[in-house]
Amino acid sequence: MKHTPKILNAEGIRQWDLIKKDFIKSPLLLGNGFSLNFSTKLLYKNLYDNYIKNCSDEITSLFKEFDSYNFEIILEHLESTERVCKALNINHDRISKNKNLIKQGLIDSINRIHPTPDQIKLEQIRKVAEQIKEFDQIFTTNYDLFSYYLILESKKFGDYFYFENYRDNRFKLFNSGDERNNNHIYYLHGALFLFDKSINTLKIKRDENWLIEVITKEINSDNYPLFISEGTHEMKLKAIQSNNYLSYCFRHLKENKSKKMVVFGQSLSNQDLHIVQAIDNSYEKIAYGIRITENKNLKEIKAELNRVRSLFKKTEIEFFDSSTLFDFE
């Protein structure tokens, strides 16, 4: 069924042009739905298919038991079981081992199936980079390289990784004192190109090879990128708070000077309730993009509206058709 603007408007879902004046220079929160507009390779199903053919029978049985290809859901079950075992003083080494293998497997899979430079449409990146400049700050939970390319093309946003005086010249060092730029991007859950070295968070630089090749070389040396892939929002928040860079990003999400925010491609699932709570305690109003497709009926759309509404106790929500925000074509 085709959902016309008139039908959507009757359900409280606006076209972006009708509400954007209320969100001028607001921060933007991006989720995986944003990156899928550049490449559907990063769908969880594709990550799962890439991973499952190389993993152990034990891990295969876990995904089969819970009838899911969502890594975070499996990790959530493992973390809950791990906590029960700790409380009852039951050995949980096997559980912890499989949990760590799945977390590493997620990183490996994203890296393996990520579009190569020749598969990335530079004109599309440039087009969206121009549009994204309408926003003041960017917060993202995405791990992929599309935001990296977008920031390069936009020439508007800093990322706090500009400090060159680091002993390993393959990296740039995080430094919070970036006074040269008022607009920034914050990688709330890490990214493929961010790494931890001792107490430092670093961004890897391109050499004569493409960035994805440089990252692959690090992973093959068992130096894994900074990823927050924990299964529960409590464990995600704990991991964020244990890292200097990530805690800095999360603090800026909570303490942003704007009281309005735009949310795009971010489902705000149970695993991301730490983000929901930060928004609910810090922002007066958000514009939330609802993905409208012809195979979604009105009942399903209404259910999604109600789910999102139920997440927030204080923050007012304005819904808009997500397809009307960015032009990806």
N, C-alpha and C positions, 0 to 999 in steps of 0.2 A: 504494500500500500504506500502510495506517495503522500508524504506529510507536507502539506503546503504551509507557507508562513502563517496563513490565517488560522489553520488548524492548530499549529504549534503555539501561536499567540494566545489562543483560547485556553491552552493548558499552562500558560505562564512562561512559555519559552520564547524569548525575544530573538530577533536578528541582532547581530553585534552592532551594526551601525546605529541602531535605535538606543543603545545604552552606553556606547563607548565614551560619550561626553562626561559621564559620571565616573569614569575610571582613567581619566587622562593622567599619564605619568605614574600609574600604579605599578607595584611589583607584579611579576608574572611567575606563577608556579607551574612547572612543566612536569609531566609524567611520560610513561612509555608510549602512550597514545600519540604524543607529538612525534616521536622518532619513527613510528610506524608509517607516517605519511611519507617518509623518505625511503623506507625499506621495510617490507613485511617479513624479511628474514629474521627480525628480532622478536617475532611472536614467541610466546612461551612454548607453543607446540613445536616450533622449529628448533628451539634450543633443546627441548626434551628429546626430539628425534635424533639430534646430533649427539647428545650425551648418552642416551640409553644403550646405543649399540656398542659402546666401549666400556660400560661400567660392569660391576660385579653382579652376580645373580642375586646377592643379598639386597643390593640397592634396587635392582629391578623389581624385586618382590615388594619393596616398600611403596614404590610408585603404583604398582598393580593393586596392592591391598587398599590404598586410599583412592584408587580410581582417579588419579590426577596427574597432569603433567606440569603443574605449577610447583616449582622448586620451593617457594616460600611456604606453601602449605605443608609439604613433607618436612621441611625444617622445623616448622611450628610443632608438628606432632613429635618430632625427635626431641626438641627442647623441653616440651612438657613431660615426656617420658624420662628424660634425663633428670629433671627436677624432682620427680616422684622417687626415682632411684636414690638420689642424694638424700632426700628426706627420710627414706626407709633404710638407708645405709646398704643399698644393693649395688653391686658392682655395675658400672655403666660404661666401661671402657669401649665395648663394642658399639654402643649407641653414639658415644662421642666421636669415635673413629669414623663411622658412617656419616655423621653430621658434617665433619670437616671435609670428607671426601666429596660430599654433594656440594658444599660451598665452593670448593676448588673446581669442581666439575662445571658449575654454573659460569665461573669466570672463563674457564677453558672454552666452553661452548660459545659464549658471546664473542670471544676473541676469534674462534675458528670460523664462525659464520658471518662475522661482521663484513659488510660490503667492502671490497677492495677499492682503492682510489679510482680505478677505471670504471667501477660500477656506480660511483657517486656522481650525480648530476650537478656539476658546478653551477650551472645557470639557476637551478632550483635553489641551491644553497644561497646564492647571491640575492635572489628574489625574496626569500623568507628573511634573510639578514636585514634587508631594508625595512621590512614590515615589523620586525621585532624591536627595532629602534624606537618604536612608539612607547615602549615601556621603560620604567625607571631602573628597576633591578630585576634580575632573573634568579629564581631558585629552581633547582632541578633535582629530581631523584634518578635521572637517567645515567647509565654507565657508558654509553656509546660515544662515538667520536663526532657525531653530528653537531653537538653544541660547540665543540672545539673549533670546527670549521666555521660555524655561524659567527662566533665571536671574532675570529680573525677577519671575516668579511665585513662585519658590521662596523668595526673600528670605533665602537662606542664603549664597550664594556671591558673593564679590567677583571682580573681573576686573583690578584694578590700574589701571583707567581712571577715575580720580575727580578728577584734578587739573584744576581749572577755569581756572587762571591761564595760559591760552594765548592768543596774539594773535588766533587765529581762533576765535570763540566757537561755531562750528558743530561743534567737536570737543572731546573730552576727551583729555588727555595721559596716556600711560603713565607710571606712577611706581611703582617696585618697593617703595617704603617704605610699603606698606599694612598698618599695624599695627592697623587697626580690625577686621580680619576674619581668622580662622584658616582659613577654607575658601575655595578659589578655583577658578576655571575657567581652563584654559590652552589657547589656540588654537595648537596645535603647528605648523599649516601656514597660519596666517593665517585670514581670513574676509572675507566681503563687506563688512562694516562697519568693517574696519580699513584704515588708509591710512598710507603713509609720507610724511613731509614733512621733507626734509633728513635730519637724524639722528634725528628723532623718529618714534615710532609713535603713531597717534591713532585714537580710536574716534569715528565720526561720530554726531551726535545727530539725533534727529527734530526737524523744525520743524513748521510747520502742516500739512505733508504727511506721508504715511506713510513709514516708513523706506526701503522699497524704491524709492520715488520719489526720495528724497534721494540714494540711492546711484546710481540711474540718471542723475541729473543730473551727478554727478561723473564717471561713466564717459563720458558724452557730451561732457564737457570734456577727455577723454583723461587723466583722473586715475584710474588703475586701482587697485583694492583690493590689499591685501597678500595675495598668493597664492603658495604654494609648489606649483607644478604641474610641476616638473622630472620628467623621465622615469626617472631612475635614483636609487637611494637615495644614491649618492655625491654627485650633484648637488643632491639635496634637502638633504642635510646641509650641504653647502657654502653653499647659499642661507640656511639657518637660521642658520649661524654668522656670516653677514655682517650679520645684523639683530639689534639690541640686544634687542628684545622677544622674538623667536622663540628666540634663544639662551638667554634667561632662562627661557622655558617649558621648553625641552629640558633645561636644567640641573636644573630642578625635577623633571622626569620621572625623571632619573637619580639624584637625591639625595633623593627622597622618604623621609620617616622610616618609612613603612610598608614592610614586606617582602613584602606581599601585594597583588595587584591583580586587578580584574575587567575582562575585555575583552568588549565587546559591539558587534556590527555592524562589526567591524574584521577584514578578511580577512587582514591581515598578508602582503600580496603581496610580490613581489620588489622593487617600488618603495618599500616601507616597511621594508626590512631595517635601516635605521638605528634604527627604533623597536624592532624585535625585539632587536637587539644591546644597546640601552640597557636593556631589560627583563631580558634574560638576564644582564647584568652587575650588576643592582641589586636584583632581586626573587627571593625564595626560592620563591614559589609564585604561580601565577595561576589564576583561574577563567576558562575560555574558553568563550564561548557559541557553540554549534554550531546553525546554522539547519536545522531539520528540516522538510521538506515531503513531501507524499505522493508527488510525482513523483521523489523521490530514493530509490533503493534502498539496501539495507544495504551493498552493495559500494562505492557512491559515498560513503556516509557514513564507512565505514572508511578509505577513501582520504584523505578530508579530515582525519580524526583523525591518520593517519600523517603527512600533510604538515605539520600544525601541530606535532606532536611533533618532527619532524626539524629544525624551526627552532631549537629550544632545546637547548643543551648542559648548562646548569646548573639552570635554573628548572624546578621541578616543575609539572605541568599537571593541573588538575582540569577535566573537561569537563562542561558542563551544557546542557540544552535551552534555547536562547535565548528561546523563546516563554514560558518560565516566569518570566522575570525581571521584565519590565514588563507591566502591563495597559494596552494602548493603546485599548481599546474603551470 
